[in-house]
């Protein structure tokens, strides 16, 4: 119905000689805080400058221009707002029927039809285990992929493994010096072993400045093809990658395509030298190769070091070409933290210069860093929260809560606690606007009350329990609607618009926050009116089923698996 409001307003404003785009109208339309104020509201403040009038008078003029719109039960002007009242009875029937008719497809659209997109995440370095920051990256990457697919885009999930470079050499050098042929074990996961040596290097490098030079020499030997160095790199990278796969599987992540920097950088170097020969790039006095992006306001960017070794952007340039050539994609989305904002502005400008990809087809999905109550995470200092450890910690907290409420068998306790823990983590990481930094508190995330993943699962399980207990058939028949019934039906009907907004903004937090609001509205309805053995049981069962289906669809887009009982 929001689109009907937009259409009606556009026509009315044209009568007042106000030209405005549908996008701008959509931005300004609000949902009133109370159903007494209508179902949609249009504030007229922003028109005051254009029309040089009091917003209250503008609201009256807009209402008059709207006339007797057939799509609405009533339109009123209240102060500087134009309020739209829907035919709530008709809208409730339409929305609820649509949910239970379309089921798992409710909210799906064709907006992304005929579009093929690659979403790259989490692109880890193989010198340490995945950490809490990677969990936010994976949560966003997977959720965005699902939202794109729900909007009929064809999505390829890819992962770039940064398995080569100076950072990898640091853990390799530490292992060569102090590893004593140590190997992974049941007590020490393979990627954690690699990470331990990266931290060990940092601690020793703080005391011995020659270690940095040794690591750089190791990189030179690696790129020169020295077998001993390559052998060590292959062994330690294999350990890291094996550990990553175990974490991905537990977190519900599966990639369609894996890329490896070690297999890309030589091709990237060839492209840099080719660009140098064509005059696109230039060589500095020290022998390094740079791209001059001064006209773009980005200064100079080094593409190859003076010693000829490559850096991140070297392989990024070739990989971008490979993605478009190999998969014939139309869009490439990089899910990477906001610390790399400048890097991607530079990369996209270089790709544009090389005529490899247009800037409008490249998108850096920049997200804010995750902080802990005690401050920022720093890999080199060893105070990073490993992804595996965090999942285990949250799972143990959930287990304690479940075990104190009901005695479950070990197998069921393990299964249920993992699902709840993952819901707690994913929801906490997704509910904050993607672009903002956030604080993660494990204990807060597992609460069964408030704005948390477990609360959403509990709401879904409550609806399932109601439907399971009833012996009556659901019927979409009613004489009148109570206030909380209207609010719940209205909230359910908003889901397609929320999905559309989330798709356009690549922001899963819109769906996360909607899921919480939907669950709140359902629980208020549940506490206000009886469902079982009430006069309106058949209709209220229909309403409960529609809520359950809508929440299930929303949670699926967040990568959260539902539970029939908590």
Beta strands, then each sheet from edge to edge (+ up, - down):
strand 1: 29-30
strand 2: 40-43
strand 3: 72-78
strand 4: 81-86
strand 5: 116-120
strand 6: 154-161
strand 7: 257-260
strand 8: 282-283
strand 9: 289-293
strand 10: 299-304
strand 11: 331-337
strand 12: 362-367
strand 13: 370-372
strand 14: 438-440
sheet 1: 1+ 2- 4+ 3-
sheet 2: 7+ 6+ 5+ 11+ 12+
sheet 3: 8+ 9- 10+
sheet 4: 13+ 14+
end
